[in-house]
Amino acid sequence: MPVNYSRFHQPFFRFFISLIVCLLVLIVGFYAISWQTAEGFNHEARQRLMLAQRQVNLTLDNGKRAASSVLAYVGDECDDALVQKLRQQVAVVPNVRTVNLAKGDNIYCTSLFGARNASLDLSDYSQGQLDLMPGNPVTPGHALIAYRLFKGDKSVVVGIDSYFLQNILDLLGTHTRLYLKIGSSWLDDQGEVSEGEITVPGLKVDSINTPYAYQISTFIAPHAHWRFILEYSLVSVIIFPFLGVLAGITTWLLLGRMGSPLAQMKSALLNHQFIPYLQPLVEGDNYAVIGAEALMRWQHPKVGMIPPDQFIPLAEQSGLIVPMTQMMMKQVSNYFAPRASQLPIGFHFSFNISASHCTDMGLLEDCKAFLAAFFDHPVLLVLELTERELICPNEITTRLFRELHKLGVLLAIDDFGTGHSSLSYVQQFEIDALKIDQSFIAKIGTDALSAHIVDNVIDLAKRLNLNIVAEGIETRKQAEYLRAFKLDYLQGYLFGRPQPMSEFAKQWLNQINPTAIPYSRKPRA
């Protein structure tokens, strides 16, 4: 949030003295809070290590149980009957992936391949018992643990899936990451195996008295225990910051007041500093420009252009987003209504709305005024429901959306799948379009999960007979991937960045396809 430069004529010592007073009170409590929190943090870390150790022991116990069941068969001929017994252990014992029999340094019978000859390097096994491997020929990219039970020169080597152990490290690594060490190898909570010592800054805390040849460790960074202040030093946390802030605020108020962020936004609203930037939206098949989304920017006279993520959340919380949106719609209609003849029939403008817009029928009147400005050359108005705040269905919202639909206004869900109750919006508010969030689009080609999400969202929208907009497209690779789905519309830097209305008109009005087909309200299946 930018500083209100109009108040910089106030003496500088106002801020300096207020800060000093606040810091003096906070410093008094610093050492007490630090010691109390550090003790609690260390205790909590050891508790997590104990829980992790217990779960790892249970997993290795399963491996030991499987190995014990077949140890007596080591030396027997590796026929079908013996292989079947090995495979039975894999089937019934949790977390066991393979069971192998060995004599000396030769593995001669396996549950996966039956009879075979493979070398068993005993030097790889910590205390002759455990070996942590980054993978094997069957699953080269998936870590596993080899547990060895031996009697004389007879050995049973059990391959244990690391997935469960990885989940243990992940679930219990809530505040500091946990690492499983076997020999010189380390397994982290992402399933990655590394060799040598881990260079993690902070105090190392290890598990103790493990019955198997492994160790679980965590590292407490010097600053990490401050995240536990609320949990372990609640009284001090309440008292000292409260007193410090109270002292600082009191000093500040006594010396003079500086404008709050909300006050700055109210001033910006009065001074018409919020302006629309338009980003083109194109058809999915031929990339012809068919509409534009109006994105809000704050043109601060001192700081310059301020991106929306620095002020939109506060605007929504305070309710200022409603008059700010009204200003946006008014600016767009004032600029483009005289130029409407240059737009194709049905050219659409979209604006973001939030829960604050849905508390009364004011939004309906704003939409009527916007569409009335384009009476001679009608355009299509699309309202994109943001999901940062939940829109609760009630009598007002039901009536509002019903009247908006009668007016011809279309509703779309912005950033679909990233916020509150996307599917419930579709059911309750008669949504006309879904906008696939750019976070999923950005990972196309690099993240298989995101690609599946995109595929499923597209499939859902088509089943519901909804318009589909993919936003955040920045590369041709992403555009080509989406082309196969025959989406209705695309949006992103690849086609055009947000720009002032004058620049948008100069660049795009003469290039817009006059016969482009706009958004439409599709009949529901």
C-alpha positions as CSV (number, residue, x, y, z in Angstrom):
1,M,0.0,0.0,0.0
2,P,1.6,3.3,-1.0
3,V,2.3,6.0,1.5
4,N,0.1,9.1,1.5
5,Y,2.7,11.7,0.4
6,S,0.3,14.5,1.0
7,R,1.1,14.2,4.8
8,F,4.9,14.3,4.5
9,H,4.9,17.9,5.6
10,Q,4.5,16.5,9.2
11,P,7.8,16.4,11.2
12,F,9.7,13.2,10.6
13,F,10.3,12.7,14.3
14,R,6.6,11.6,14.7
15,F,7.4,8.3,13.1
16,F,10.8,7.9,14.6
17,I,9.8,8.5,18.2
18,S,6.7,6.3,17.9
19,L,8.9,3.5,16.5
20,I,11.4,3.9,19.3
21,V,8.7,3.7,22.0
22,C,7.2,0.6,20.5
23,L,10.5,-1.1,20.1
24,L,11.6,-0.4,23.6
25,V,8.5,-2.2,25.0
26,L,8.9,-5.1,22.5
27,I,12.6,-5.6,23.3
28,V,11.8,-6.0,27.0
29,G,9.7,-9.0,26.2
30,F,12.0,-10.4,23.5
31,Y,14.3,-12.4,25.7
32,A,11.6,-13.9,27.8
33,I,9.5,-14.9,24.8
34,S,12.6,-16.3,23.0
35,W,13.6,-18.6,25.8
36,Q,10.1,-19.8,26.5
37,T,9.4,-20.5,22.8
38,A,12.7,-22.2,22.2
39,E,12.1,-24.7,25.0
40,G,8.6,-25.4,23.7
41,F,9.8,-25.7,20.1
42,N,12.5,-28.2,20.9
43,H,10.1,-30.3,22.9
44,E,7.6,-30.2,20.0
45,A,10.3,-31.2,17.5
46,R,11.3,-34.3,19.7
47,Q,7.6,-35.3,19.9
48,R,7.3,-35.3,16.2
49,L,10.5,-37.3,15.8
50,M,9.2,-39.9,18.3
51,L,5.9,-40.2,16.3
52,A,7.8,-40.5,13.0
53,Q,10.1,-43.1,14.6
54,R,7.1,-45.1,15.8
55,Q,5.6,-45.1,12.3
56,V,8.9,-46.0,10.6
57,N,9.4,-48.9,13.0
58,L,5.9,-50.2,12.2
59,T,6.8,-50.1,8.5
60,L,10.1,-51.9,9.0
61,D,8.4,-54.4,11.3
62,N,6.3,-55.4,8.3
63,G,9.4,-55.9,6.3
64,K,10.9,-58.0,9.1
65,R,7.7,-60.0,9.4
66,A,7.8,-60.8,5.6
67,A,11.5,-61.7,5.8
68,S,11.1,-63.9,8.8
69,S,8.3,-65.9,7.1
70,V,10.5,-67.0,4.3
71,L,14.0,-67.1,5.9
72,A,13.7,-70.8,6.3
73,Y,13.4,-71.3,2.6
74,V,16.7,-69.7,1.7
75,G,18.8,-72.4,0.0
76,D,15.8,-74.2,-1.5
77,E,15.4,-74.5,-5.2
78,C,13.8,-71.4,-6.8
79,D,10.8,-73.2,-8.3
80,D,7.3,-72.0,-8.9
81,A,6.1,-73.0,-5.5
82,L,8.9,-71.0,-3.7
83,V,8.2,-68.0,-5.9
84,Q,4.6,-68.2,-5.1
85,K,5.4,-68.1,-1.4
86,L,7.5,-65.0,-1.9
87,R,4.7,-63.3,-3.8
88,Q,2.2,-64.2,-1.1
89,Q,4.3,-62.1,1.3
90,V,4.2,-59.2,-1.1
91,A,0.4,-59.5,-1.4
92,V,-0.4,-59.8,2.3
93,V,2.2,-57.7,4.1
94,P,1.7,-53.9,3.9
95,N,4.3,-51.7,2.2
96,V,6.3,-54.7,0.9
97,R,7.1,-54.5,-2.8
98,T,9.6,-57.3,-3.3
99,V,11.0,-60.3,-1.4
100,N,14.3,-61.8,-2.5
101,L,16.4,-64.7,-1.3
102,A,20.2,-64.7,-1.3
103,K,23.1,-66.9,-0.4
104,G,26.3,-65.1,0.3
105,D,26.5,-62.2,-2.0
106,N,24.2,-63.7,-4.7
107,I,20.5,-63.1,-5.0
108,Y,19.1,-66.2,-6.6
109,C,15.3,-66.0,-6.2
110,T,12.9,-63.0,-6.4
111,S,9.2,-62.4,-6.1
112,L,9.3,-60.3,-9.2
113,F,11.4,-62.3,-11.7
114,G,11.6,-65.8,-10.1
115,A,15.0,-67.4,-10.5
116,R,17.9,-65.1,-11.3
117,N,21.4,-64.2,-10.4
118,A,22.1,-60.8,-9.0
119,S,24.9,-59.4,-6.9
120,L,24.2,-58.4,-3.3
121,D,26.7,-55.8,-2.1
122,L,26.7,-56.1,1.7
123,S,28.7,-52.9,2.0
124,D,25.7,-50.9,0.9
125,Y,23.7,-52.0,4.0
126,S,23.9,-49.9,7.2
127,Q,24.9,-52.4,9.9
128,G,24.1,-55.1,7.3
129,Q,20.4,-54.3,7.7
130,L,19.1,-51.4,5.7
131,D,19.9,-49.7,2.4
132,L,18.2,-46.6,1.0
133,M,18.1,-46.6,-2.8
134,P,16.8,-43.9,-5.1
135,G,15.1,-46.5,-7.2
136,N,15.5,-49.9,-8.9
137,P,15.3,-51.2,-12.5
138,V,11.6,-51.6,-12.2
139,T,10.9,-48.2,-10.7
140,P,14.0,-46.1,-11.3
141,G,12.6,-42.9,-10.1
142,H,10.9,-44.1,-7.0
143,A,12.9,-44.5,-3.8
144,L,12.7,-47.7,-1.8
145,I,14.3,-49.2,1.3
146,A,15.9,-52.6,1.3
147,Y,15.6,-54.5,4.6
148,R,17.9,-57.5,5.1
149,L,17.3,-60.3,7.5
150,F,20.2,-62.8,7.6
151,K,21.3,-65.9,9.4
152,G,24.8,-67.0,8.5
153,D,25.3,-66.6,4.8
154,K,21.6,-66.8,4.2
155,S,19.7,-63.6,3.6
156,V,16.2,-62.4,2.8
157,V,16.1,-58.9,1.3
158,V,12.7,-57.2,1.4
159,G,12.0,-54.1,-0.7
160,I,9.9,-51.6,1.2
161,D,7.9,-48.9,-0.6
162,S,9.1,-45.4,0.5
163,Y,5.7,-43.8,-0.3
164,F,4.4,-44.4,3.2
165,L,7.6,-43.3,4.8
166,Q,7.6,-40.2,2.7
167,N,4.1,-39.4,3.8
168,I,5.2,-39.8,7.4
169,L,7.9,-37.2,6.9
170,D,5.5,-34.9,5.1
171,L,2.7,-35.1,7.6
172,L,4.9,-34.7,10.7
173,G,7.1,-32.1,9.1
174,T,4.5,-29.4,9.9
175,H,7.0,-26.8,11.1
176,T,10.4,-28.1,10.3
177,R,11.1,-30.7,7.7
178,L,12.0,-34.3,8.7
179,Y,14.7,-36.4,7.1
180,L,15.2,-40.2,7.2
181,K,18.9,-41.2,7.2
182,I,20.1,-44.7,6.4
183,G,23.9,-45.0,6.1
184,S,25.0,-41.9,4.2
185,S,21.8,-41.5,2.3
186,W,18.9,-39.2,3.2
187,L,15.2,-39.4,2.3
188,D,13.2,-36.2,2.4
189,D,9.4,-35.5,2.5
190,Q,9.4,-35.2,-1.3
191,G,10.7,-38.7,-1.9
192,E,14.1,-37.5,-3.0
193,V,17.2,-39.4,-2.0
194,S,20.5,-37.5,-1.5
195,E,24.0,-38.6,-0.4
196,G,26.4,-37.1,2.2
197,E,25.5,-34.6,4.9
198,I,22.5,-32.3,4.5
199,T,23.5,-28.7,4.7
200,V,20.5,-27.2,6.4
201,P,21.1,-24.2,8.7
202,G,20.0,-24.5,12.3
203,L,20.2,-26.8,15.2
204,K,20.0,-30.5,14.3
205,V,17.8,-32.7,16.5
206,D,17.9,-36.5,16.0
207,S,15.8,-39.4,17.0
208,I,17.2,-41.7,19.7
209,N,17.2,-45.5,20.5
210,T,15.9,-46.7,17.1
211,P,15.7,-50.5,16.9
212,Y,16.8,-50.4,13.2
213,A,19.8,-48.9,11.5
214,Y,18.3,-45.5,10.6
215,Q,17.9,-42.1,12.1
216,I,15.3,-39.3,11.7
217,S,16.5,-35.8,12.0
218,T,15.1,-32.3,11.8
219,F,16.8,-28.9,11.7
220,I,15.6,-25.9,13.7
221,A,16.6,-22.7,12.1
222,P,17.5,-19.8,14.3
223,H,14.3,-18.0,13.4
224,A,12.0,-21.0,13.2
225,H,10.9,-21.0,16.9
226,W,9.2,-17.6,16.4
227,R,6.5,-19.3,14.5
228,F,5.6,-21.1,17.7
229,I,5.2,-18.0,19.8
230,L,1.4,-18.1,19.7
231,E,1.4,-21.7,20.8
232,Y,4.0,-21.7,23.6
233,S,4.2,-18.1,24.8
234,L,0.6,-16.9,24.4
235,V,0.5,-14.7,27.5
236,S,3.7,-13.0,26.5
237,V,2.6,-12.7,22.9
238,I,-0.5,-10.9,24.0
239,I,1.0,-8.7,26.6
240,F,4.2,-7.4,25.1
241,P,3.1,-6.7,21.5
242,F,-0.1,-5.2,22.7
243,L,1.7,-2.9,25.1
244,G,4.3,-2.1,22.4
245,V,1.8,-1.3,19.7
246,L,-0.4,0.6,22.1
247,A,2.5,2.7,23.2
248,G,3.6,3.3,19.7
249,I,0.0,4.2,18.5
250,T,-0.5,6.5,21.4
251,T,2.7,8.3,20.7
252,W,1.8,8.5,17.0
253,L,-1.6,9.9,17.7
254,L,-0.2,12.4,20.1
255,L,2.3,13.6,17.5
256,G,-0.1,13.6,14.6
257,R,-2.0,11.1,12.4
258,M,-0.9,9.6,9.1
259,G,-3.4,8.5,6.6
260,S,-4.4,4.9,6.8
261,P,-4.4,2.6,3.6
262,L,-8.2,2.8,3.7
263,A,-8.1,6.6,3.9
264,Q,-5.7,6.6,0.9
265,M,-8.1,4.5,-1.1
266,K,-11.1,6.7,-0.3
267,S,-9.0,9.7,-1.4
268,A,-8.0,7.9,-4.6
269,L,-11.7,7.1,-5.3
270,L,-12.6,10.8,-5.0
271,N,-9.7,11.8,-7.2
272,H,-10.5,9.2,-9.9
273,Q,-7.2,7.5,-9.6
274,F,-8.6,4.0,-10.3
275,I,-8.6,3.4,-14.0
276,P,-9.5,0.4,-16.2
277,Y,-6.8,-1.5,-18.2
278,L,-8.3,-3.7,-20.9
279,Q,-7.0,-7.1,-21.9
280,P,-8.3,-8.6,-25.2
281,L,-10.2,-11.8,-25.3
282,V,-10.0,-13.9,-28.5
283,E,-11.9,-16.6,-30.1
284,G,-10.5,-20.1,-29.5
285,D,-10.4,-21.2,-33.2
286,N,-9.1,-18.1,-35.0
287,Y,-7.8,-15.8,-32.3
288,A,-10.0,-13.0,-33.4
289,V,-10.6,-10.3,-30.8
290,I,-14.2,-10.6,-29.5
291,G,-14.1,-8.8,-26.2
292,A,-12.1,-7.3,-23.4
293,E,-11.8,-7.7,-19.6
294,A,-11.6,-4.5,-17.6
295,L,-8.8,-4.8,-15.0
296,M,-8.5,-2.2,-12.3
297,R,-5.3,-0.3,-11.8
298,W,-4.4,2.5,-9.2
299,Q,-2.7,5.4,-10.9
300,H,-1.1,7.0,-7.8
301,P,0.2,10.5,-8.4
302,K,3.4,9.8,-6.4
303,V,4.1,6.1,-6.4
304,G,2.9,5.5,-10.0
305,M,0.9,2.5,-11.2
306,I,-0.1,0.1,-8.4
307,P,-1.0,-3.5,-9.3
308,P,-4.4,-4.7,-8.1
309,D,-3.1,-7.4,-5.7
310,Q,-1.9,-4.5,-3.4
311,F,-5.3,-2.9,-3.0
312,I,-8.2,-5.1,-4.2
313,P,-8.3,-7.4,-1.1
314,L,-8.7,-4.3,1.2
315,A,-11.2,-2.8,-1.2
316,E,-13.3,-6.0,-1.0
317,Q,-13.1,-6.2,2.7
318,S,-14.1,-2.6,3.2
319,G,-16.8,-2.5,0.6
320,L,-15.0,0.2,-1.5
321,I,-14.9,-2.3,-4.4
322,V,-18.5,-1.4,-5.2
323,P,-18.0,2.3,-6.0
324,M,-14.7,1.5,-7.5
325,T,-16.4,-0.9,-10.0
326,Q,-19.0,1.7,-10.7
327,M,-16.3,4.1,-11.6
328,M,-14.7,1.5,-13.9
329,M,-17.9,0.8,-15.7
330,K,-18.6,4.5,-16.1
331,Q,-15.1,5.1,-17.6
332,V,-15.4,2.2,-20.0
333,S,-18.9,3.3,-21.2
334,N,-17.9,6.9,-21.5
335,Y,-14.9,6.0,-23.6
336,F,-16.3,3.3,-25.8
337,A,-19.9,4.3,-26.3
338,P,-18.9,7.0,-28.8
339,R,-16.7,4.4,-30.5
340,A,-19.2,1.5,-30.4
341,S,-19.8,1.6,-34.1
342,Q,-16.2,0.3,-34.5
343,L,-16.9,-2.7,-32.4
344,P,-18.4,-5.9,-33.8
345,I,-22.0,-6.7,-32.9
346,G,-22.0,-8.4,-29.6
347,F,-18.6,-7.2,-28.5
348,H,-18.5,-7.9,-24.8
349,F,-16.9,-6.2,-21.8
350,S,-16.4,-8.1,-18.6
351,F,-15.9,-6.8,-15.1
352,N,-15.1,-8.6,-11.9
353,I,-17.6,-8.6,-9.0
354,S,-17.3,-10.0,-5.5
355,A,-19.6,-10.7,-2.6
356,S,-19.8,-7.0,-1.8
357,H,-21.6,-6.3,-5.0
358,C,-24.3,-8.9,-4.2
359,T,-25.7,-7.4,-1.0
360,D,-28.3,-5.2,-2.7
361,M,-29.8,-4.4,-6.2
362,G,-27.3,-1.6,-6.9
363,L,-25.3,-3.8,-9.3
364,L,-28.4,-4.2,-11.4
365,E,-28.8,-0.5,-11.8
366,D,-25.1,-0.1,-12.7
367,C,-25.5,-2.8,-15.4
368,K,-28.6,-1.1,-16.8
369,A,-26.8,2.2,-17.0
370,F,-23.8,0.6,-18.7
371,L,-25.9,-1.2,-21.4
372,A,-28.0,1.9,-21.9
373,A,-24.9,3.8,-23.0
374,F,-24.6,1.4,-25.9
375,F,-28.2,1.5,-26.9
376,D,-27.5,2.3,-30.6
377,H,-24.7,-0.3,-30.9
378,P,-25.4,-2.9,-28.2
379,V,-22.6,-4.7,-26.5
380,L,-22.6,-7.8,-24.2
381,L,-21.9,-7.3,-20.5
382,V,-20.2,-10.2,-18.6
383,L,-19.8,-10.2,-14.8
384,E,-17.0,-12.4,-13.5
385,L,-17.6,-13.7,-10.0
386,T,-14.3,-13.7,-8.1
387,E,-14.0,-16.4,-5.4
388,R,-11.9,-14.6,-2.8
389,E,-15.0,-14.1,-0.7
390,L,-17.9,-16.5,-0.6
391,I,-21.2,-15.3,-2.1
392,C,-24.0,-16.8,0.0
393,P,-27.2,-17.6,-1.8
394,N,-30.2,-15.7,-0.3
395,E,-33.3,-13.9,-1.4
396,I,-31.3,-10.9,-2.5
397,T,-28.7,-12.7,-4.6
398,T,-31.3,-15.0,-6.2
399,R,-33.3,-12.0,-7.2
400,L,-30.3,-10.0,-8.3
401,F,-28.9,-12.8,-10.6
402,R,-32.4,-13.5,-12.0
403,E,-32.8,-9.8,-13.0
404,L,-29.3,-9.7,-14.4
405,H,-30.1,-12.7,-16.6
406,K,-33.3,-11.0,-17.8
407,L,-31.3,-7.9,-18.7
408,G,-29.0,-10.1,-20.8
409,V,-26.0,-9.9,-18.5
410,L,-23.9,-13.1,-18.5
411,L,-22.3,-14.6,-15.4
412,A,-18.9,-16.2,-15.4
413,I,-16.8,-17.8,-12.6
414,D,-13.3,-16.2,-12.6
415,D,-10.3,-18.4,-11.6
416,F,-12.5,-21.5,-11.5
417,G,-11.3,-24.1,-9.0
418,T,-9.1,-21.9,-6.8
419,G,-11.6,-20.3,-4.3
420,H,-14.9,-20.8,-2.6
421,S,-17.5,-23.3,-3.8
422,S,-17.1,-23.1,-7.5
423,L,-19.4,-26.0,-8.3
424,S,-22.1,-24.6,-5.9
425,Y,-21.9,-21.3,-7.9
426,V,-22.7,-23.2,-11.1
427,Q,-25.7,-24.9,-9.5
428,Q,-27.1,-21.9,-7.6
429,F,-26.5,-18.9,-9.8
430,E,-27.1,-20.2,-13.4
431,I,-23.5,-19.6,-14.5
432,D,-22.9,-19.0,-18.2
433,A,-19.2,-19.4,-18.4
434,L,-16.1,-20.8,-16.6
435,K,-12.7,-19.2,-16.7
436,I,-9.9,-21.7,-16.2
437,D,-7.4,-20.3,-13.7
438,Q,-4.1,-19.2,-15.1
439,S,-2.2,-21.2,-12.4
440,F,-3.3,-24.4,-14.1
441,I,-2.7,-23.0,-17.6
442,A,0.9,-21.9,-16.7
443,K,1.8,-25.5,-15.9
444,I,0.6,-27.1,-19.1
445,G,3.5,-29.1,-20.5
446,T,5.4,-29.2,-17.1
447,D,2.8,-30.5,-14.6
448,A,0.7,-33.6,-15.5
449,L,-1.7,-33.0,-12.6
450,S,-2.5,-29.4,-13.8
451,A,-3.1,-30.7,-17.3
452,H,-5.5,-33.3,-15.9
453,I,-7.3,-30.5,-14.0
454,V,-7.6,-28.4,-17.1
455,D,-9.0,-31.4,-19.0
456,N,-11.5,-32.2,-16.3
457,V,-12.7,-28.5,-16.0
458,I,-13.1,-28.4,-19.8
459,D,-15.1,-31.7,-19.8
460,L,-17.2,-30.4,-16.9
461,A,-18.0,-27.1,-18.7
462,K,-18.9,-28.9,-21.9
463,R,-21.2,-31.3,-20.1
464,L,-22.9,-28.3,-18.4
465,N,-23.0,-26.6,-21.8
466,L,-21.1,-23.6,-20.5
467,N,-18.8,-21.2,-22.4
468,I,-15.1,-21.8,-21.6
469,V,-12.4,-19.2,-21.2
470,A,-8.8,-20.2,-20.7
471,E,-6.9,-17.3,-19.1
472,G,-3.2,-16.7,-18.5
473,I,-2.0,-18.1,-21.9
474,E,1.5,-16.9,-22.4
475,T,3.1,-19.3,-24.8
476,R,2.2,-20.8,-28.2
477,K,2.7,-24.3,-26.6
478,Q,-0.2,-23.6,-24.2
479,A,-2.3,-22.2,-27.0
480,E,-1.7,-25.2,-29.2
481,Y,-2.5,-27.6,-26.4
482,L,-5.8,-25.9,-25.8
483,R,-6.7,-25.7,-29.5
484,A,-7.4,-29.4,-29.5
485,F,-10.3,-28.8,-27.0
486,K,-11.9,-26.3,-29.3
487,L,-12.5,-23.8,-26.4
488,D,-14.7,-20.8,-26.9
489,Y,-12.3,-18.1,-25.8
490,L,-8.7,-17.5,-24.9
491,Q,-7.0,-14.8,-22.9
492,G,-3.5,-14.0,-21.9
493,Y,-0.2,-12.2,-22.6
494,L,0.2,-14.2,-25.8
495,F,-2.7,-12.3,-27.4
496,G,-2.3,-9.0,-25.6
497,R,-1.3,-7.4,-22.3
498,P,-3.7,-5.2,-20.2
499,Q,-3.4,-1.7,-21.5
500,P,-5.1,1.7,-21.1
501,M,-8.4,2.2,-23.0
502,S,-6.8,4.6,-25.5
503,E,-4.0,2.2,-26.4
504,F,-6.4,-0.7,-26.6
505,A,-8.6,1.2,-29.0
506,K,-5.7,2.2,-31.1
507,Q,-4.2,-1.3,-31.3
508,W,-7.3,-3.4,-31.6
509,L,-10.4,-1.5,-32.8
510,N,-9.2,-1.6,-36.4
511,Q,-8.2,-5.3,-36.2
512,I,-11.3,-6.7,-34.6
513,N,-13.2,-9.2,-36.7
514,P,-16.6,-7.5,-37.4
515,T,-18.3,-10.8,-37.8
516,A,-16.9,-12.5,-34.7
517,I,-19.3,-14.5,-32.6
518,P,-19.6,-13.3,-29.0
519,Y,-20.4,-15.0,-25.8
520,S,-23.9,-16.5,-25.8
521,R,-26.1,-18.0,-23.3
522,K,-26.1,-21.7,-24.2
523,P,-29.2,-23.8,-23.5
524,R,-28.7,-26.1,-20.5
525,A,-28.4,-29.8,-21.2
